Amino acid sequence: MPHVIVKMWPGRDEEFKTDMARKVAKTVSDELGCDIGRVSVTYEIVDKDKWGETIYKDEIKDNPNLYHKQDYEYIDGKMCVDGMPVE
């Protein structure tokens, strides 16, 4: 307790993921007041071209349990900010 899952596009190396996981675990342990050894962090890598149909549609859009909302949406299969496509 607790377990954090980070879902992201491919392209980050192991050093980056290890460093980020340590930072996420530290923040979670500090905020919850638990030992950092009780926190686990995993990554799920999702291809960029599948993000909209898998993660955004199934886990982000209209999710009442989402506490930090993204600034993008998907329109016609493309990631958009303020209605404009972005990379």
C-alpha positions as CSV (number, residue, x, y, z in Angstrom):
1,M,0.0,0.0,0.0
2,P,0.0,2.2,-2.0
3,H,0.7,1.2,-5.6
4,V,1.1,3.8,-8.4
5,I,0.8,3.0,-12.1
6,V,2.3,5.5,-14.6
7,K,1.0,5.1,-18.1
8,M,3.0,6.9,-20.8
9,W,4.3,6.8,-24.4
10,P,7.5,4.8,-25.2
11,G,10.9,6.5,-25.4
12,R,12.2,6.9,-21.8
13,D,15.2,5.0,-20.8
14,E,15.6,2.8,-17.6
15,E,17.6,5.5,-15.8
16,F,14.8,8.1,-16.3
17,K,12.1,5.6,-15.2
18,T,14.0,4.6,-12.1
19,D,14.6,8.2,-11.1
20,M,11.0,9.2,-11.7
21,A,9.7,6.2,-9.8
22,R,11.8,7.1,-6.8
23,K,10.5,10.7,-7.0
24,V,6.9,9.5,-7.3
25,A,7.4,7.1,-4.4
26,K,8.9,9.8,-2.2
27,T,6.1,12.2,-2.9
28,V,3.4,9.6,-2.2
29,S,5.1,8.5,1.0
30,D,5.5,12.1,2.2
31,E,1.9,13.0,1.5
32,L,0.4,9.8,3.0
33,G,2.8,9.7,5.9
34,C,3.9,6.1,5.2
35,D,7.3,4.5,4.8
36,I,8.7,4.8,1.2
37,G,9.4,1.1,1.3
38,R,5.6,0.5,1.3
39,V,5.1,2.4,-2.0
40,S,5.5,0.6,-5.4
41,V,5.5,2.2,-8.8
42,T,5.1,0.5,-12.2
43,Y,5.0,1.7,-15.8
44,E,2.7,0.7,-18.5
45,I,4.0,1.8,-21.9
46,V,1.3,2.6,-24.5
47,D,2.1,3.4,-28.1
48,K,1.3,7.0,-29.0
49,D,-1.1,5.9,-31.8
50,K,-3.1,3.8,-29.4
51,W,-3.4,6.3,-26.5
52,G,-6.6,7.9,-27.7
53,E,-8.5,4.7,-28.1
54,T,-7.2,2.9,-25.1
55,I,-6.1,5.2,-22.2
56,Y,-7.9,8.5,-23.1
57,K,-11.2,6.9,-24.1
58,D,-11.3,4.1,-21.4
59,E,-9.5,5.7,-18.5
60,I,-9.5,9.5,-18.7
61,K,-12.5,10.9,-20.6
62,D,-15.5,11.2,-18.3
63,N,-13.7,9.5,-15.4
64,P,-15.3,10.9,-12.2
65,N,-12.2,9.6,-10.2
66,L,-9.7,11.7,-12.2
67,Y,-8.2,14.3,-9.8
68,H,-5.7,16.0,-12.1
69,K,-7.3,16.7,-15.4
70,Q,-5.4,16.9,-18.7
71,D,-5.4,19.9,-21.0
72,Y,-6.1,17.9,-24.1
73,E,-8.9,15.9,-25.7
74,Y,-9.1,13.7,-28.8
75,I,-11.0,14.9,-31.8
76,D,-11.2,12.7,-34.9
77,G,-8.5,10.5,-33.4
78,K,-6.0,13.3,-32.9
79,M,-4.8,14.8,-29.7
80,C,-5.9,18.4,-29.5
81,V,-5.5,21.4,-27.2
82,D,-8.1,24.2,-27.5
83,G,-9.4,22.4,-30.6
84,M,-6.0,22.4,-32.4
85,P,-4.1,19.2,-33.1
86,V,-0.8,18.8,-31.2
87,E,2.1,16.3,-31.4
